[in-house]
Amino acid sequence: MTVHAVGINHIAFEVTDLDAALAFYERFFEVRLRGRHKRMAWIDLGDQFIALSVVDQVSPDGGRHVGLVVDDKEALRAALTDAGFDVARSGSLRVRDPSGNQLEIVDYRDVQFSKTEAVLSSMGLLGLGKSDQARAEMRDKGLLAE
């Protein structure tokens, strides 16, 4: 028997400085602190979360990365550029947090990933739509009821 993988509940990142990690995520993303202990913190991403766990040393990611969905990729690109981060001027957007965890930033409108209306509403994002390409991809996979 097999079970269905339904989605991702959380992602865990190792960090060397919890305060620096939290400052980075709070500076560039609208996140809510779910909880914090001396060596761990959790930040909500709607109905999912990121767990930050302190370790003595982190090896920066090579190709490994996490695709983080945002409501406006280009606004984030501009904010990162203004803050002095070396990011591509267009196309793919990748950035490392202070501990070297690599994030690939994708725009909600352009990917099949979707949130329920209730979750979007609770995040203040009700009405955030999908591009025609994303809608076609979702329709082709039976993920879109129209």
SULNORCOR-V593852 format. One record per residue. N is the residue number from 0. RES is the residue in three letters. PSI is psi in radians with two decimals (999 if undefined). OMEGA is omega in whole degrees, -180 to 180 (none if undefined). NEAR is the number of other C-alpha atoms within 8 Angstrom. Layout:
# SULNORCOR-V593852
N/RES/PSI/OMEGA/NEAR, N/RES/PSI/OMEGA/NEAR
This chain:
# SULNORCOR-V593852
0/MET/2.49/175/2, 1/THR/2.79/176/3, 2/VAL/2.78/179/4, 3/HIS/2.27/168/4, 4/ALA/2.08/-172/4, 5/VAL/-0.49/-179/4, 6/GLY/-2.91/180/4, 7/ILE/2.20/179/6, 8/ASN/-0.79/179/7, 9/HIS/2.90/175/8, 10/ILE/2.42/178/8, 11/ALA/2.22/176/8, 12/PHE/2.44/171/9, 13/GLU/2.36/179/11, 14/VAL/2.68/178/14, 15/THR/-0.37/-179/10, 16/ASP/1.85/-175/8, 17/LEU/-0.73/180/13, 18/ASP/-0.74/179/6, 19/ALA/-0.70/179/8, 20/ALA/-0.83/179/13, 21/LEU/-0.72/180/8, 22/ALA/-0.71/179/8, 23/PHE/-0.92/-177/10, 24/TYR/-0.66/179/11, 25/GLU/-0.46/179/9, 26/ARG/-0.71/-172/7, 27/PHE/-0.26/-178/9, 28/PHE/2.50/174/6, 29/GLU/1.73/-179/7, 30/VAL/2.77/177/9, 31/ARG/2.29/178/7, 32/LEU/2.10/-179/9, 33/ARG/-0.61/180/8, 34/GLY/2.86/-179/7, 35/ARG/2.43/170/9, 36/HIS/-3.09/-177/6, 37/LYS/-0.73/-175/4, 38/ARG/0.24/178/8, 39/MET/2.64/173/11, 40/ALA/2.72/-179/13, 41/TRP/2.28/177/12, 42/ILE/2.31/-178/12, 43/ASP/2.50/171/12, 44/LEU/1.29/-175/9, 45/GLY/-2.04/-179/9, 46/ASP/0.25/177/7, 47/GLN/3.06/178/9, 48/PHE/2.87/173/12, 49/ILE/2.29/174/12, 50/ALA/2.23/178/12, 51/LEU/2.17/-176/13, 52/SER/2.21/-177/12, 53/VAL/2.30/173/11, 54/VAL/2.88/-179/8, 55/ASP/-0.63/-177/5, 56/GLN/2.41/178/6, 57/VAL/2.36/172/10, 58/SER/2.07/-179/5, 59/PRO/2.51/180/8, 60/ASP/2.50/172/9, 61/GLY/-1.69/177/5, 62/GLY/-0.34/-178/4, 63/ARG/2.39/-180/6, 64/HIS/2.97/174/10, 65/VAL/2.30/176/7, 66/GLY/1.94/-179/8, 67/LEU/2.17/-177/8, 68/VAL/2.29/179/8, 69/VAL/2.88/180/9, 70/ASP/-0.30/-179/8, 71/ASP/1.58/-177/8, 72/LYS/-0.71/-176/11, 73/GLU/-0.57/175/6, 74/ALA/-0.69/177/7, 75/LEU/-0.74/178/9, 76/ARG/-0.80/-180/11, 77/ALA/-0.75/-180/8, 78/ALA/-0.72/178/9, 79/LEU/-0.75/178/12, 80/THR/-0.81/179/10, 81/ASP/-0.54/-180/7, 82/ALA/0.02/176/6, 83/GLY/0.15/177/6, 84/PHE/2.47/179/8, 85/ASP/1.63/180/7, 86/VAL/2.73/179/10, 87/ALA/2.54/-179/8, 88/ARG/-0.36/178/5, 89/SER/3.01/180/5, 90/GLY/-2.42/-177/5, 91/SER/2.45/179/7, 92/LEU/1.95/177/12, 93/ARG/2.49/179/10, 94/VAL/2.65/177/11, 95/ARG/2.45/173/9, 96/ASP/3.07/-176/11, 97/PRO/-0.36/179/9, 98/SER/0.05/177/12, 99/GLY/0.03/176/10, 100/ASN/2.22/-175/12, 101/GLN/2.23/178/13, 102/LEU/2.28/169/12, 103/GLU/2.09/-175/12, 104/ILE/2.20/177/13, 105/VAL/2.59/-178/12, 106/ASP/2.27/-179/11, 107/TYR/-0.69/-176/13, 108/ARG/-0.37/-171/10, 109/ASP/0.07/-177/10, 110/VAL/2.81/-178/10, 111/GLN/-0.36/177/9, 112/PHE/2.31/-180/5, 113/SER/2.70/178/6, 114/LYS/2.68/175/6, 115/THR/2.81/177/6, 116/GLU/-0.65/-180/7, 117/ALA/-0.74/180/6, 118/VAL/-0.81/178/10, 119/LEU/-0.74/179/14, 120/SER/-0.76/-179/9, 121/SER/-0.40/179/8, 122/MET/-0.01/-178/8, 123/GLY/0.46/-175/6, 124/LEU/0.28/-180/8, 125/LEU/2.32/-178/8, 126/GLY/-0.09/176/5, 127/LEU/1.98/-173/8, 128/GLY/-2.98/-180/5, 129/LYS/2.61/175/10, 130/SER/2.83/178/8, 131/ASP/-0.69/-180/6, 132/GLN/-0.76/179/7, 133/ALA/-0.70/179/12, 134/ARG/-0.70/178/11, 135/ALA/-0.74/179/8, 136/GLU/-0.76/179/9, 137/MET/-0.74/-180/11, 138/ARG/-0.77/180/10, 139/ASP/-0.50/-179/7, 140/LYS/0.05/-180/7, 141/GLY/0.40/-178/7, 142/LEU/0.03/-176/7, 143/LEU/2.10/176/8, 144/ALA/2.08/-180/5, 145/GLU/999/none/2
